[in-house]
Amino acid sequence: MNKEEYNEYVKQVTPTNNTWIDVIKAFLGGGAICLFAELINDGFQNYFGMIEDVSRVYTLIVLILITVILTGFGLFAKIVKHIGAGALVPITGFANSVAAAAIEYKNEGNVFGVGCKIFIIAGPVILFGVFTSWILGIIYWIGLQIGMIA
C-alpha cells in the first residue's frame, strides 16, 4: 500500500463530524447537566432547609454518585457519545475518569490495579492544576508585594 492508497483508506474509515452540530449538542447537554445540578441544589435548599454552602457540597456529592453509578453500568460512555464534551463538565468528567480507571484495572488487584491506576487519567489534571495554582499564587503574592494588585 503506497502513501496515496493509505491516505484514501484513512479518509474512508475516519468518521466525519459536523462541528456546529457537535458544539450545539455539547452546549445543550452540558447545560442540561448544569440545570439538573441547579435543581438538586434548589431542592436541598428549599426542601431540606440547607444553607447555600452546605447544599452545594451535597449537590456535588449527588452528581459524583450519579456519574459513578452511570459509569459502572456503562451508561455514561453512551451519554458522552451523544452529547460529547457537554457531559464532561468538570465534576462529572472527573468522577467518570476516576471510576472508569478503577473499573478497568480492578482485575489487577486492589493495590497494583485500582490503587496504582485509579488516577491514571485524573492524576495529570490534579498535578498540573495544583502546580498552576501554586505558580499563579506566587505571581499574585509578588503583585501584592510590589503594589500592582490592591
N, C-alpha and C positions, 0 to 999 in steps of 0.2 A: 504494500500500500504506500503510495507516494504522498507527498505533503498535500497536494490538492484533493486527493481522494479522502484523506484523513479529515481535512477541513470541511468537506462536504458531509462526511459522516457525522462530525460534531454538530453541524447545523441541523441535521435530521433528528438527532437524539436529544438536543438541548431544548428544554421546554421554553416556549415563548410566553411572556407575561406582558400584560398591558399595565404599565407603570401607574397610570392615573387610576385605574380600577383598583390596583393593589393599595394605593395610597388612601383611596376612599374607604376601602374595606378596613384598613388598619385604623383609620381615624374613627370610623363608626364603631368598630369592635372595641378599641381601646376606650372610647367614650362610653360605651355600654358597660364595660367593666368598672370604670370610674363612677358612673351613675349608680351601679349596683352597690359599690362601696359607700357612696354617699347615703343611699337608702339604709344600708346596715347601720352606718354611723348615726343617722337621724333616729333610727329605731332604738338604738342603745340610749340615746339622749331622751327621747320622748316617752318611750315605754318603760324603760328601766331607771330613768331619772339620773343617769350618769352625767358627770361634768364632761366638758368637751375633751379635755386631755385624756381622761380615762376611756371615753368612748372611742377615741382614735386608736388607742392601743388595742382594744378589743376588736375593732374593725380590722386592723392588720392581722390579728391572730386568726380571725374568721377567714380572711382572704387567703392566708397561708394554708390553713387547714383545707379549705375547698380545693386549692391548687394541688396540694399534695395528694388528696384523695383522687382528683381527676387524673393526675399523673400516674398514680398507682393502677388505675383501671384502664390506662391507655387512652383516655378521652382528651387530655389536654393537648396532645400532639394533633388530634383531629381538629380541635378548635383553632390551633395555630395554623394548620393547613388552610383553613377557610378565611380567617381574619388576619393572618400574617403577624406582623410586628405589633399590631394593636393588642394582642394577647400577652405580649412580653413587657407590659408596663412594669416598672421596676420591682414591685413586691411579688407579683405573680411570676414574672420571668425568673427572678432569683430563687423563689421557692421551687419552681419546676426544675431548674438546673441542679439544685442540690438533691431533690427527690429522685430525679431521673438517674443521676450518677449512683446514688445509693442502691437503687433497684438494679441497675446494670451490673454493678460489681458485687452484689450480695453473695453470689456463688463462690467468690474467692475468700469468703470468711468475714467475720466481723472486724478483725483488726486490719489485715492486709487488703481486704476488699473494700468494705464500707468505710472503715476508719481512715484508710490512707487515700482513698479516691473520692470521697464524698464531695470535696471541694475542688475537684479537678477542673470544672468549668467556672465555678463561682470564686475560686481562690484568687486568680489573677484580678478579678474585679475588686475583691476586698483589698488585696495588696496594693494595687495602683490607686484605688480610691483613698486608702489611708495615707499613702505616700503623697498623693496630690494634695490632700487636705493639710498635711504637715507642711509641705512647701508653701502653700497659699497662706497658712497661718504665720509662717516666718515672714513672708512678704508683707502681710498685714501688720505684724508687730513692728517691722522696720519702718513701714509707712507711718505708724503711730509715733515711733521714736523720733523721726525726722520732721514730723509735723505735716506730712502730706495727707494724712487722714485725721479727721477731727473726731 
